[in-house]
Amino acid sequence: MTPLMWRSMGLVFFAAIVGSFGSVFLKMGALRLNKSILSFVNSRLILGVGLYLASSVFYAMGIRGGELSVLYPLVSLGYIFTLVWSKIFFNEPITRYKVAGLCLILVGVFLVGVGASR
């Protein structure tokens, strides 16, 4: 694998992490919403949108240097981080079905990565 591909994978992986934090802050901001349209102007909601935007920038930088069919599945790793943050920040349960789903995501990402090297 070339250094450019490693860099691309790192950027896309970082984008997934940043995007997962975007989800957390969007939920935190959404919990502050009420019937007023002005409630949409809250720092957590704005930060969540900003993190999603930053995630998109890192993703765009990453896909320039590699195969989209290999890099795009790395974005799904953000679901793993989102599950962890959901437990930490919102005390959401981690069920065996969620763990099974995450294992399937990991297997899929691994298979796509192996398929790219052949």
N, C-alpha and C positions, 0 to 999 in steps of 0.2 A: 504494500500500500504506500502511496506517495505521501510526502509531507503535506502537500496541498489537500489531499483527501483527509488526513488526520486533522488538519486545521478546520476543514469544513465540518467534519463530524463534531469537533469540539464546539464550534459556534452553534450548530444546530442543537446539540445537547444543552448548551448554556441557554439557548432560546427556550427550550422546553422547561428548564428550571425557572427562568424569569416569568414565563407564561403561567406556571403553576402558582407562583406568588400573586400574579395578576388575578387569578380566580379567587384566592383568599381575600384580597382586598375588595374585589367586586362584591363578594358576599357580605363582608363587614360593612361596606357602604350601603348595600341593599337593605340590611337590617335597620338602617337609620331612615329609610324612606317612609314617608307618610302621605297623606292626601295632597300635600302642597307640592307644586312643581319645583319650588325652590329647594326642596329636600334632596333633589338630584345634585345640588351643588354642595357636596360634602367631601372632605379631604380623602376619605378612604375610597370612595367611589372614583374620584379623579385619579388617585394613585393606581387603582386597579386598571383603569383604562390606559394610563401612562405605561404601566408595566406590560400590558398587552402590546402596545405600540412598540416599546423597546424590544420585546420578544420578536416582533415581526421584522424589525431592523436587523437583529442578529441572525434571524432565519434567512433573510434575503442575502446577507453577506455570506452565510454558510453555503447556500445552494449554488453559488457561483462556481465553486471549485470542485464539485463532485456530481455524482449521478443522483438525480432526483429520486429515482426508484429505491435507492439505498438510504438516502438522507431523510426522506420524508417519514419513514417509519420511526425514526429516532424521536420525532415530535411526540409520538404516543407514549414515550417514557415519562412525559409530563404527568400522565395519569397516576403514575406511581407516586410522584412527589405530592400531587394533589391529595391523594388518599392519606398520606402521612400528615400533611398540613391540616387536613380536615379533622383528623384525630387530635392533633396538638391544639389547634386554635378553637375548634368548635365541639370537641369531645364527641364526634360522630363515631358510630361503631364501625369496626373493621370485621366484617363477616367472612365466613369461609367462601362465600360466593364471590365476594370482592377480591379475595386473595386468589381464588381460582382464575378469575378474569385477568388479574394482573400477571399471573403466571403464563396465561395464554398470550398476552401481549409480549412478554419477554421472549417466549419461544418464537413468536412471529418475527420479532425484530432480529433475533439470532439467525433464523432461517434466511431472512432477506439478506443479512450481512454475509452469511456463508455463500449464498447464491451469487453475490456480487464478485466474490473472489474466484469464481470458477469460469 
